[in-house]
Structure formats: C-alpha cells, structure tokens
Amino acid sequence: MKLMTHALTEDQAKVIASWRYEGKYALYNLPTWDEMKAQNYALCDAVKRQRFLGFSQEEGELIGFINLLCEEDHVFFGMGVHPDYCNQGFGRDIIAYAIKESQKRHANLPLLLEVRTWNERAIRCYQSQNFKIIEKKKQETYLGLGEFYVMKYEHDDENC
C-alpha cells in the first residue's frame, strides 16, 4: 500500500487523539482533544503542528504521523502509527521518510529519538532503519518516572 505524505490538519490531529492502543501500549493513548488543548499539546497548536507530517492511505485514512523538532544541536524525532496498522511494516516506511525529510530540512544535524526501554517492537523498527542506542536514561513523564533509550540515526553510506 502506498502512503501519501501531507501536512497534518487539525481534523487529523483530532483523529490521532482518538486512537486507542491496548495492553501495555495503552500508555500512548492521548487525552481528549479538549484536555490536550488545555495542556497546550503541540498537535493542538496550528503553528507547532507545522513540524508534523501525516501519512495516509490513498483512500484517505490516516496511518501515522511524524514530528521533527529542530533543537539546538539535533533534530528530535517522534512518530505514531495507528493502532490497527502497528506491526505491518508502516513504521519502517514512515521512519525512512522521516530520515530523508530531516536531512532535507536540517542537513547537518543528527536525528535523535527517545523510546521506552520495554518497547521492543519500536526498538526493532528503529534499529531496522539504522538507529543505534546511545544512552539509557530515566525521566519524569506525565505518567511518572519512565526509563528510555536515546537512539541516534547512523547514516548508512550504502543507501545514500
């Protein structure tokens, strides 16, 4: 299935807020749209939402999104995949696009992400796209203390 890339609209951001993951992945469920607005989530802000891109099927259903946040010395990468489409290869395609987009927008900055240490499914997906674990850290989240790997994209010269 070919994914279409596009700017993320407010309506699509509201759809993302409605996604519901099950089991241990439920911690990725977002609050309601109104709660997100009250807490100033980037998805709710039209200006901040410009750093997000959506990925949809040709029929229009939103499959996933990325967030590329340019920090002082790196680009922070975040992503999400619709719960019904996890573990089907879409994550790899979305990550590959994010890498190219980051290099186009911020050519000289390294691409970093954070992932919970227990999320082996996501870690394998990131590793398949040449992200390497460079640090393990604990940090406070809105859910309490969490343990994360910091991963960095390592450029693969063979796939330039």
C-alpha positions as CSV (number, residue, x, y, z in Angstrom):
1,M,0.0,0.0,0.0
2,K,1.4,3.4,-1.0
3,L,1.3,6.1,1.7
4,M,0.6,9.7,0.9
5,T,2.5,12.3,2.8
6,H,0.9,15.6,3.8
7,A,0.7,18.4,6.3
8,L,-1.2,17.4,9.4
9,T,-4.6,19.1,9.7
10,E,-6.4,19.9,12.9
11,D,-9.1,17.3,11.9
12,Q,-6.3,14.7,11.5
13,A,-4.8,15.7,14.9
14,K,-8.2,15.1,16.5
15,V,-8.3,11.7,14.9
16,I,-4.8,10.9,16.4
17,A,-6.2,11.9,19.8
18,S,-8.9,9.3,19.4
19,W,-6.5,6.4,18.6
20,R,-6.7,3.7,21.4
21,Y,-3.8,1.3,21.9
22,E,-4.3,-1.9,24.0
23,G,-2.3,-3.6,26.7
24,K,1.0,-2.1,27.7
25,Y,0.8,0.2,24.7
26,A,-2.3,2.0,26.2
27,L,0.1,4.5,27.9
28,Y,0.4,6.0,24.4
29,N,-3.3,6.9,24.4
30,L,-3.7,10.6,24.4
31,P,-6.2,12.6,26.5
32,T,-9.3,14.1,24.9
33,W,-8.9,16.9,22.4
34,D,-10.2,19.5,24.9
35,E,-7.7,18.2,27.6
36,M,-4.9,18.4,25.0
37,K,-5.8,22.0,24.1
38,A,-5.9,23.0,27.8
39,Q,-2.5,21.4,28.3
40,N,-1.0,23.1,25.2
41,Y,-0.1,20.0,23.2
42,A,1.8,20.7,20.0
43,L,-0.8,18.8,18.0
44,C,-3.4,21.4,19.0
45,D,-1.4,24.5,18.0
46,A,-1.6,25.4,14.3
47,V,2.0,26.8,14.3
48,K,3.6,23.9,16.2
49,R,1.6,21.4,14.1
50,Q,3.6,22.6,11.1
51,R,6.5,20.4,12.2
52,F,4.3,17.4,11.9
53,L,3.6,15.3,8.8
54,G,0.8,12.9,8.3
55,F,0.8,9.6,6.3
56,S,-2.5,8.4,4.8
57,Q,-3.7,5.6,2.5
58,E,-4.7,6.7,-1.0
59,E,-8.3,6.3,0.3
60,G,-7.5,9.0,2.9
61,E,-7.3,7.0,6.2
62,L,-4.6,8.4,8.5
63,I,-2.0,5.6,9.1
64,G,0.6,7.6,11.0
65,F,2.5,10.8,11.7
66,I,5.9,12.2,12.5
67,N,7.1,15.2,14.4
68,L,10.5,16.7,13.6
69,L,11.5,19.2,16.2
70,C,14.7,21.2,15.5
71,E,16.6,21.6,18.7
72,E,19.9,23.5,19.1
73,D,22.3,20.6,18.2
74,H,20.0,17.9,16.9
75,V,16.5,17.1,15.4
76,F,14.2,15.3,17.8
77,F,12.1,12.7,16.1
78,G,8.7,11.4,17.3
79,M,6.2,9.3,15.5
80,G,3.0,7.4,15.9
81,V,1.2,4.6,13.9
82,H,-2.5,4.0,14.0
83,P,-3.1,1.0,16.4
84,D,-4.7,-1.1,13.7
85,Y,-1.6,-0.7,11.5
86,C,1.1,-1.4,14.0
87,N,3.4,-4.4,13.2
88,Q,2.6,-4.3,9.5
89,G,5.7,-2.5,8.1
90,F,4.3,1.0,8.0
91,G,6.6,2.2,10.8
92,R,9.7,1.4,8.7
93,D,8.3,3.3,5.7
94,I,7.4,6.3,7.9
95,I,10.8,6.3,9.6
96,A,12.6,6.1,6.2
97,Y,10.6,9.1,5.1
98,A,11.4,11.0,8.3
99,I,15.1,10.4,7.9
100,K,15.0,11.9,4.4
101,E,12.8,14.8,5.4
102,S,15.1,15.6,8.4
103,Q,18.2,15.5,6.2
104,K,16.4,17.8,3.7
105,R,15.3,20.3,6.4
106,H,18.3,20.1,8.7
107,A,21.1,18.5,6.7
108,N,23.9,18.9,9.3
109,L,22.0,18.0,12.5
110,P,21.9,14.4,13.9
111,L,18.5,12.8,14.3
112,L,17.6,11.6,17.8
113,L,14.6,9.9,19.4
114,E,13.6,8.5,22.7
115,V,11.8,5.2,23.2
116,R,10.7,3.4,26.4
117,T,13.2,0.6,27.1
118,W,10.4,-2.1,27.3
119,N,9.0,-1.2,23.8
120,E,11.0,-3.9,21.9
121,R,8.6,-3.6,18.9
122,A,9.5,0.0,18.4
123,I,13.2,-0.5,19.2
124,R,13.5,-3.2,16.5
125,C,11.7,-1.0,14.0
126,Y,14.1,1.9,14.7
127,Q,17.1,-0.4,14.6
128,S,16.0,-1.7,11.2
129,Q,16.4,1.9,9.9
130,N,19.9,2.4,11.4
131,F,19.1,4.0,14.7
132,K,21.5,3.0,17.4
133,I,21.1,3.2,21.2
134,I,23.4,5.8,22.6
135,E,22.1,6.3,26.1
136,K,19.7,4.9,28.7
137,K,18.0,7.4,31.0
138,K,15.2,7.9,33.5
139,Q,13.0,10.9,33.2
140,E,9.7,12.2,34.6
141,T,6.7,12.0,32.4
142,Y,3.1,12.8,32.9
143,L,2.7,9.2,33.9
144,G,5.6,9.3,36.4
145,L,9.2,8.1,36.1
146,G,10.0,6.3,32.9
147,E,13.1,4.6,31.5
148,F,14.1,5.4,28.0
149,Y,16.7,4.7,25.4
150,V,18.0,7.6,23.4
151,M,18.6,6.5,19.9
152,K,20.6,8.2,17.1
153,Y,20.3,7.7,13.4
154,E,23.6,6.4,12.0
155,H,23.9,7.3,8.3
156,D,24.3,4.3,6.0
157,D,26.6,5.3,3.2
158,E,25.5,2.4,1.1
159,N,21.9,3.8,0.9
160,C,22.7,7.4,0.1
